[in-house]
Amino acid sequence: MLATASDLNGHQQLIEALRRLRRALPGDPGFGDPLSLSGPGGARAVARVADRFLDHKPAATREVSLGALQVWQAALEKMGRGRGDQELTIVFTDLVGFSTWSLEAGDEATLVLLRTVAKAVETPIVENYGQVVKRMGDGLMAVFNRPDAALAAVFAAQDALAEVNLNGYRPRMRVGLHTGTPRQMGDDWLGVDVTIAARMMGLGGDGNVMMSAATLEELEPGTLDELDLAIRPWRRGFFATTPNGVPQDLGIWRVWRD
């Protein structure tokens, strides 16, 4: 009997049927996939924990369990509990072309550069009352209580980074900012607003600073003039689609030193 249940749990046709059912359920059908970034913090964190206990092999019980969490996630969003209750400006940074450079430079030079970059970038964040949430190789995520402080920190970090020169290599940093109400789980912040901020950074291309309209709207009057900054609306290419994870009606701006 136990062998029969085990065989049924691993039956490929049953697993595929349950996966199709999950796609019809409310919520994110990618729930439990480590590459899926959508979803509110609470349910997402539980899914990550649950996924550690569930066998990574395809199984019917795994799909049923994740399906239940998926529906819970959708219910939280519908009740407005998928977001936090504190407005924050989220910042993501990333070095342009770092991976290619590090492969040629080697581990020792890479570590020297990362330490130097961390000091250059993180010092202005702390000085502007931001919190470094996590470091991600050549980038980081930080949060600020005020968008004007976040913008000041970003360009102070850009200025400090411009002074970094390691054996002729000058790193460039792309940055994304978005203001919203992410959900805090322990020492991390999760949710759709975090995903949007990461997407803003992804649009930064060759070292640009990208900011959502939500951040622009919350800036103190005169902030751009005070920081000598200029902005321009970002326009996607004619055949390009809206970036994944970004609302279609969200305005996106490129920011630079005037």
C-alpha positions as CSV (number, residue, x, y, z in Angstrom):
1,M,0.0,0.0,0.0
2,L,2.8,2.4,0.9
3,A,4.6,1.6,-2.4
4,T,1.3,2.3,-4.3
5,A,0.9,5.7,-2.6
6,S,4.6,6.5,-3.4
7,D,4.1,5.6,-7.0
8,L,1.0,7.7,-7.3
9,N,2.8,10.7,-5.7
10,G,5.4,10.5,-8.4
11,H,3.1,9.8,-11.3
12,Q,4.0,12.2,-14.0
13,Q,0.5,12.6,-15.5
14,L,-1.0,13.4,-12.1
15,I,1.7,15.9,-11.4
16,E,1.1,17.6,-14.8
17,A,-2.6,17.7,-14.1
18,L,-2.1,19.4,-10.7
19,R,0.3,21.9,-12.3
20,R,-2.4,22.8,-14.9
21,L,-4.8,23.2,-12.0
22,R,-2.4,25.5,-10.2
23,R,-2.3,27.7,-13.3
24,A,-6.1,28.1,-13.0
25,L,-6.0,29.0,-9.3
26,P,-5.8,32.6,-8.0
27,G,-2.3,33.9,-7.2
28,D,1.1,33.3,-8.7
29,P,1.4,29.9,-10.5
30,G,5.2,30.1,-10.1
31,F,4.8,29.8,-6.4
32,G,7.7,27.8,-4.9
33,D,9.9,28.4,-7.8
34,P,13.2,30.0,-6.5
35,L,13.3,32.2,-9.7
36,S,9.8,33.6,-9.1
37,L,10.0,37.0,-7.4
38,S,6.3,37.9,-7.3
39,G,4.1,37.6,-4.3
40,P,3.7,39.2,-0.8
41,G,6.3,38.8,1.8
42,G,4.4,36.7,4.3
43,A,3.3,34.0,1.9
44,R,6.5,34.1,-0.1
45,A,8.6,33.5,3.0
46,V,6.4,30.6,4.0
47,A,6.7,29.2,0.5
48,R,10.5,29.4,0.7
49,V,10.5,27.6,4.1
50,A,8.0,25.0,2.9
51,D,10.0,24.4,-0.2
52,R,13.0,23.4,1.9
53,F,11.0,20.6,3.5
54,L,9.2,19.5,0.3
55,D,11.2,17.2,-2.0
56,H,12.5,19.1,-5.0
57,K,11.6,16.1,-7.2
58,P,8.3,16.4,-9.0
59,A,5.6,15.1,-6.7
60,A,1.8,15.4,-6.4
61,T,1.9,16.3,-2.7
62,R,4.4,19.1,-3.5
63,E,2.0,20.6,-6.1
64,V,-1.0,20.4,-3.7
65,S,1.0,22.0,-0.9
66,L,2.3,24.8,-3.0
67,G,-1.2,25.3,-4.6
68,A,-2.6,25.9,-1.1
69,L,0.0,28.5,-0.4
70,Q,-0.6,30.1,-3.8
71,V,-4.2,30.6,-2.9
72,W,-3.3,32.0,0.5
73,Q,-1.0,34.4,-1.2
74,A,-3.8,35.7,-3.5
75,A,-6.1,36.0,-0.5
76,L,-3.5,38.2,1.3
77,E,-3.2,40.4,-1.7
78,K,-7.0,40.8,-2.0
79,M,-7.2,41.8,1.7
80,G,-4.4,44.3,1.3
81,R,-2.1,42.3,3.6
82,G,0.4,41.4,0.9
83,R,2.1,44.8,1.5
84,G,3.6,46.4,4.5
85,D,2.3,49.5,6.2
86,Q,5.4,51.6,6.1
87,E,6.4,53.6,3.0
88,L,10.0,53.1,2.0
89,T,12.2,53.9,-1.0
90,I,14.0,50.8,-2.2
91,V,17.3,51.0,-3.9
92,F,19.1,48.3,-5.9
93,T,22.7,48.7,-7.3
94,D,24.7,46.6,-9.7
95,L,28.1,47.0,-11.3
96,V,28.1,47.1,-15.1
97,G,30.1,44.4,-16.8
98,F,31.6,43.2,-13.5
99,S,31.3,39.5,-14.3
100,T,33.3,39.8,-17.5
101,W,36.0,41.8,-15.8
102,S,36.3,39.6,-12.7
103,L,36.9,36.5,-14.9
104,E,40.0,38.1,-16.3
105,A,41.1,39.9,-13.2
106,G,41.0,36.8,-10.9
107,D,39.8,36.3,-7.3
108,E,42.3,38.4,-5.5
109,A,41.7,41.5,-7.5
110,T,37.9,40.9,-7.5
111,L,37.9,40.8,-3.7
112,V,39.9,44.0,-3.5
113,L,37.5,45.7,-5.9
114,L,34.4,44.6,-4.0
115,R,35.8,45.8,-0.7
116,T,36.6,49.2,-2.3
117,V,33.3,49.5,-4.0
118,A,31.4,48.5,-0.8
119,K,33.1,51.3,1.1
120,A,32.4,53.8,-1.7
121,V,28.8,52.9,-2.0
122,E,27.7,51.9,1.5
123,T,29.2,54.9,3.3
124,P,26.8,57.5,1.6
125,I,23.9,55.2,2.2
126,V,24.6,55.1,6.0
127,E,25.3,58.8,6.1
128,N,21.9,59.5,4.5
129,Y,20.2,57.3,7.1
130,G,19.6,54.4,4.8
131,Q,19.8,50.7,5.7
132,V,21.8,48.2,3.6
133,V,19.4,45.2,3.6
134,K,21.7,42.7,1.8
135,R,24.7,42.5,-0.4
136,M,24.4,40.6,-3.7
137,G,27.9,40.0,-5.1
138,D,28.7,43.2,-6.9
139,G,25.5,45.0,-5.9
140,L,23.2,45.6,-2.9
141,M,19.7,46.4,-1.8
142,A,19.0,49.3,0.6
143,V,15.9,51.0,2.0
144,F,15.3,54.6,3.0
145,N,12.5,56.3,4.9
146,R,12.7,59.3,2.5
147,P,13.1,59.3,-1.3
148,D,15.1,62.5,-1.2
149,A,17.7,60.9,1.1
150,A,17.8,57.8,-1.2
151,L,18.5,60.0,-4.2
152,A,21.2,62.0,-2.4
153,A,22.9,58.8,-1.3
154,V,22.8,57.3,-4.8
155,F,24.6,60.2,-6.4
156,A,27.0,60.6,-3.5
157,A,27.8,56.9,-4.1
158,Q,28.2,57.5,-7.8
159,D,30.7,60.3,-7.1
160,A,32.7,58.1,-4.7
161,L,32.7,55.3,-7.1
162,A,34.1,57.6,-9.8
163,E,37.3,57.8,-7.7
164,V,37.8,54.0,-7.7
165,N,40.5,52.8,-10.0
166,L,41.9,49.3,-9.8
167,N,44.8,48.7,-12.2
168,G,43.1,50.9,-14.8
169,Y,39.6,49.4,-14.3
170,R,36.9,52.0,-13.3
171,P,33.7,50.4,-12.2
172,R,30.3,51.8,-13.3
173,M,27.1,51.3,-11.4
174,R,23.5,51.2,-12.5
175,V,20.9,52.0,-9.9
176,G,17.1,51.6,-9.5
177,L,14.8,53.4,-7.1
178,H,11.2,52.8,-6.3
179,T,8.9,53.9,-3.5
180,G,6.3,51.7,-2.1
181,T,5.2,49.6,0.9
182,P,7.3,46.4,0.9
183,R,6.6,43.8,3.6
184,Q,9.3,43.1,6.1
185,M,10.2,39.5,7.0
186,G,13.0,39.3,9.6
187,D,15.9,41.3,8.2
188,D,14.6,41.3,4.6
189,W,12.0,43.2,2.7
190,L,9.8,41.4,0.2
191,G,6.9,42.0,-2.2
192,V,6.0,43.5,-5.5
193,D,7.6,46.9,-4.7
194,V,10.9,45.2,-4.2
195,T,10.5,43.5,-7.5
196,I,9.7,46.8,-9.2
197,A,12.8,48.4,-7.7
198,A,15.0,45.6,-9.0
199,R,13.4,46.0,-12.5
200,M,14.2,49.8,-12.3
201,M,17.9,48.8,-11.9
202,G,17.7,46.4,-14.7
203,L,16.7,49.2,-17.0
204,G,19.8,51.2,-16.0
205,G,21.8,49.6,-18.8
206,D,25.3,51.1,-19.0
207,G,25.5,52.8,-15.6
208,N,22.2,54.9,-15.5
209,V,20.1,55.8,-12.5
210,M,16.4,54.9,-13.0
211,M,13.6,56.0,-10.8
212,S,9.9,55.1,-10.8
213,A,7.2,57.8,-10.9
214,A,6.2,56.7,-7.4
215,T,9.6,57.9,-6.1
216,L,9.4,61.1,-8.2
217,E,6.0,62.0,-6.8
218,E,7.2,61.6,-3.2
219,L,10.3,63.8,-3.5
220,E,10.4,66.9,-1.4
221,P,9.9,70.0,-3.6
222,G,13.2,71.4,-4.9
223,T,15.1,68.1,-4.3
224,L,16.2,67.8,-8.0
225,D,17.4,71.4,-8.1
226,E,19.2,71.0,-4.8
227,L,21.1,68.0,-5.9
228,D,21.7,69.4,-9.4
229,L,19.8,66.6,-11.1
230,A,17.9,66.4,-14.3
231,I,15.3,63.8,-15.3
232,R,13.9,62.5,-18.6
233,P,11.0,60.0,-19.1
234,W,12.2,56.5,-20.1
235,R,10.6,55.3,-23.3
236,R,10.8,51.6,-24.2
237,G,11.6,50.6,-27.8
238,F,8.8,50.4,-30.3
239,F,8.8,46.6,-30.4
240,A,9.8,46.2,-26.7
241,T,7.3,45.0,-24.1
242,T,6.7,46.4,-20.7
243,P,9.4,45.1,-18.3
244,N,8.3,42.0,-16.4
245,G,7.1,42.8,-12.9
246,V,6.4,46.4,-13.6
247,P,2.8,47.8,-13.8
248,Q,2.0,49.0,-17.3
249,D,0.9,52.4,-16.1
250,L,4.0,53.1,-14.0
251,G,6.1,56.0,-15.2
252,I,9.8,55.4,-15.4
253,W,12.5,58.2,-15.3
254,R,16.2,58.4,-16.0
255,V,18.1,60.7,-13.6
256,W,21.5,62.2,-14.1
257,R,23.7,65.0,-12.8
258,D,22.8,68.2,-14.6
